[in-house]
């Protein structure tokens, strides 16, 4: 008869996500994964494969549980620049305070981590970036409809800029940057997108 799993793979994967997110996959050995999950090495490998496959599974779980709901909410938010500003305010708050303070973003951290060349990891990185950039582009298009954006602004390039800014916030917060510093940088970028005439009219 085939072996029957006496553990919940979803629970184990969530534990791995937290472990890799807080400490980094590069510095986390299989022995530590075994200790945290309570699984044997054989159960771990039989369920998830090697460490590279486990890392990719953790990244996929993070993308679906942590990142995508936030991106989807931004994509349908019709407020324009205030929606983008709110996205970054919440991002900075999450990165600098609370349960996961100074952990950064698991997917952002993966761009500089060992294993980033694995095809399954590359797929998650591309999916994450595509969803983030798409959400930023949708919010910028809403901003254009509201007349928030300066004339001639390239929304595609600007969406890429905002995605890169989100990565910067994630990385700088992990290294100890203060929230006020991060928010000042965000405001400077958004000010560069803004139609000054519209801003003055709203004062």
Secondary structure by P-SEA (a helix, b strand, c coil): ccccccccaaaaaaaaaaaaaacccccccaaaaaaaacccaaaaaaccccaaaaaaaaaaaaaacccaaaaaaaaaccccaaaaaaaaaaaaaaacccccccccccccccccccccccaaaaaaaaaaaaaaaaaaaaaaaaaaaaccccccccaaaaaaaaaaaaaaaaaaaaacccaaaaaaaaaaaaaaaccaaaaaaac
